[in-house]
């Protein structure tokens, strides 16, 4: 991963946006379309956010798109779900999604910045990042200690694998390697929020 955009992550974390955390070369948190977060737009722009990645699957958010235009930020719509049509879209847009993650300077979110965001970043790592030696994502929504498992993540990963196989006429990776990477995601689910909190401190710049 080569982040060519520098963010003032500390400044963004200090905005107290719900569930805001570092994520690779960007941040993840509650959607910036929320009216309660209007105050944060000029700050995230000044702090180095160049792209908003919107993961909700209910269509392009015109309010968010217009706010991005107003503040000179790119809007990238990458819907996430295990429905066949959405998975097909995820596969088609995946190269651009990975490119935007690699550039850094992004704010990625579903509605709350938790579950679909976990799925999107897990997909990035399993089908791209692991081959580049990138660390697996830190899960924030699908955590065992909060009563969740990774079943919904795995459903999307399995559907994504099948769609790539169907499109390319070959498996994207050997099935045993795919199982190993899914197990890595399972292990991330077991991390406690206290350990994750230490990781947040380590990511401050």
Secondary structure, DSSP 4 states (H G I P E B T S, - for coil): ----S---HHHHHTT--TT-EEETTEEE-S-TT-GGGGGGHHHHHHTT--EEEE--SS---HHHHHHHHHHT-EEEE----SSHHHHHHHHHHHHHHHHHHHH--EEEESSSSSHHHHHHHHHHHHHTGGGGTPPPPPPSSS-GGGT--SHHHHHHHHHHHHHHHHHHSS-SS-HHHHHHHHHHHHHHHT--HHHHHHHHHHT--
